[in-house]
Amino acid sequence: MDYQPFKDAIMAWVKSQVDSSVTVYWMEQGPVPPRPPRPCINMKIVTPSVKIGGKDDLRYVGGNFVVNGPRKMLVSFNSYGVEAIEIMTDLRDSIDDPDVIDQLGAAGLAFVREGDVENLTQLLDSNYETRAHIDIEFGYNIENATGIVEIDKISINGVDVPAS
């Protein structure tokens, strides 16, 4: 599954809620980038696809089997800098904004659950660095279509038999 549209929508949401001086980036596989200037927010999809509920819906539509079902993903947000706690609190509080709900809904995402804003202030060299964290669950729906291959013959005990 391509998560890029979801990541783009989440990035747009976060950037719309913070000052333009805040660096916002996804934690990706690969070389570790240089330490960004403060304040900053990094994000990571922790669990990309958790199935919600029982079986997915399976339908036959236009010659295809279509599987449709709800999923959720957990995204971890970390903020660093003097205003880290306020940034995470404001981000969490924006979840109920109708414009934010519409913005993420247009990308197929919905808020499922948000965690608490955690103060993770740490000693860094000889000073304390303010850090904050929150986990947010987003819901989305998958839909996969699988074409049906027509069987023209079957083999029974080594003998080919026409299927029709």
Secondary structure as GFF3:
##gff-version 3
##sequence-region A 1 164
A	DSSP	alpha_helix	4	17	.	.	.	ID=ss1
A	DSSP	beta_strand	23	26	.	.	.	ID=ss2
A	DSSP	beta_strand	40	51	.	.	.	ID=ss3
A	DSSP	beta_strand	57	61	.	.	.	ID=ss4
A	DSSP	beta_strand	64	80	.	.	.	ID=ss5
A	DSSP	alpha_helix	84	93	.	.	.	ID=ss6
A	DSSP	three_ten_helix	94	96	.	.	.	ID=ss7
A	DSSP	alpha_helix	98	106	.	.	.	ID=ss8
A	DSSP	beta_strand	110	114	.	.	.	ID=ss9
A	DSSP	beta_strand	118	119	.	.	.	ID=ss10
A	DSSP	beta_strand	122	124	.	.	.	ID=ss11
A	DSSP	beta_strand	127	129	.	.	.	ID=ss12
A	DSSP	beta_strand	131	147	.	.	.	ID=ss13
A	DSSP	beta_strand	153	156	.	.	.	ID=ss14
A	DSSP	beta_strand	159	162	.	.	.	ID=ss15
###
